[in-house]
Amino acid sequence: MGPLSLILILTLGTSALLWRLPPRRARQTALGAAWTVLVIVTVMVFRLDWQSAGYQFVEQHLWIPSLNVSYHLGVDGISLPLIWVTALLTVLIFHYLGPKVERRELALFLMLEAALVAVFSALDLFLFYIAWELVLIPMYFIIRLWGGPRRDYAATKFFVYTFSASVIMLVGIMALYFGAGSFDLVELIRTAPQTTRLFQIWVFGALFLGFVVKMPQVPLHTWLPDAHVEAPTEGSALLAGVLIKMGAYGLLRVALPLLPQGAAAFRPLMITIGIVSILYAAYVCLAQRDLKRLVAYSSISHMGVVLLGLGIGTQAALVGAIFTMIAHGLVSPLLFMVSGSLGHHAGTREMDKLGGLATVAHRTGFVLVAGSLASLGLPGMVQFIGEFLVFWGTFQVLGLWTLLPLLTVVITAGYYLWAVLKTLFGPVSPISGLAHDLPDWEYRPMLALLLLIVLFGVWPQLWLGAMNASVAQNILSPLQALGVIP
């Protein structure tokens, strides 16, 4: 049994077991399983051959012979970092939840972790789609059961948007299957040059629509702010940290290498939607009064940078897009944690009602300032690396037009510094005067994220080495072979 199968069995098995355990023992068991998964994935990271572009830790067994479906798993420098972030966030969320967490919530998070690992490691599109759909179930119930006052509406909207998009994505997957007689990604990449340009354009369109809703990007983004505002803090952390990366990963793993001519046709649209999402979401942030909603729209803007990098398609832009996914997977959960804790300990997240909070809640102030600086792309922090690479790649293709998406750097600095000023400084408001600071079980996971944000900001090569080889071989080669990318 390989490490990927071990992770799936451990998470799903523990998830089922938790329902039968008493609450205190359930939390200890869930923490043990989550830490074990993180250790396994960390060992995989250090054992990964950075110079090899091929898939590693591969497991393949024939599953449904009549449909030529295989249980086929494997990772490379693109997928393994996302699995590591998933495992890390699960551990930190379990610690953040503290001693009073319900066992059924822990069980749903472990089920969600298993589904995400399967999405990022599946090399068979049939398995990929099953895992993709499985993600919806625990996330829906996390929002529906532990969300805010409008949780029913937010959970339903999340499910309808993402499920509808995945049905359209399924049409594209089935078209690939009937065209090649296989769901296997490796086999499909080999047969891609044999398909017609018209076929690739139509199938890429179906896949693109399914993936871009999940990212999400303008104008198909409206489910995300509602889901974030109503979701519990722990749900928002994993939703922003990992779930919205699924769409970008699908484009990288499936759409771009399998349908290079379709990618060429959609390239201008991807660039346009990316730039529009970057600027629109950033401007909307300027009008927000709820700190959590501000962070939600900021996530849309940052994922616009990712889509821009995928549309540009150069080595620098693609690696920058992947690194931005990892960076955002660390920074956005931190900001959602501190905004959620602020709402709990102060009784509100409305910045106009707060003020002078740094005087009475030193830990909260420190984390909010550090997280804001990380999100606006301060050099020395992880977000700067990915965005610099994307904008550098964009400049190589678009020249001075790069100044348009670069405006977001100024806007992002504006709305985060404004949020910090309104929330932390000035006279102490009546609400801030009664606020409590972060307890240890909430503060420590945030400190861990901050340390990693700085570590990967000053030492990005830990991930960049593996990403470069995988992007060059698994993404760029099919595109360059047909002249899509020079």
BELNOR-V496452 format. One line per field, one symbol per residue. ss: DSSP state (a for helix, b for strand, c for the rest). burial: 1 if it has 24 or more other C-alpha atoms within 12 Angstrom, else 0. Layout:
ss: ???
burial: ???
This chain:
ss: ccaaaaaaaaaaaaaaaaccccaaaaaaaaaaaaaaaaaaaaaaaaaccccccccbbbbbbbbbaaacbbbbbbbcccaaaaaaaaaaaaaaaaaaacccccaaaaaaaaaaaaaaaaaaabcbaaaaaaaaaaaaaaaaaaaaaaccccaaaaaaaaaaaaaaaaaaaaaaaaaaaaaacccbaaaaaaaaaaccaaaaaaaaaaaaaaaaaaaccccccaaaaaaaaaccaaaaaaaaaaacaaaaaaaaaaaaaacaaaaaaaaaaaaaaaaaaaaaaaaaaccccbaaaaaaaaaaaaaaaaaaaaaaccaaaaaaaaaaaaaaaaaaaaaaaaaaaaaaaacccbaaacccaaaacaaaaaaaaaaaaaaccccccaaaaaaaaaaaaaaaaaaaaaaaaaaaaaaaaaaaaaaaaaaacccccaaaaccccccaaaaaaaaaaaaaaaaaaaccaaaaaaaaaaaaaaaaaaaaaccccc
burial: 001111111111011111100000011111111111110110011001010011111111000000001111111111111111111111111111110011111111111111111111111111111111111111111111111100100111111011111111111110111001011111111011101000111111111111111111110111111111111111111111111111111111111111111111111011111111111111111101111111111111111111111111111111111111111111111111111111111101111111111111101111111111111111011111111111111110110001011111101110111111111110001011001111100111111111111101100100111111111111111111000110
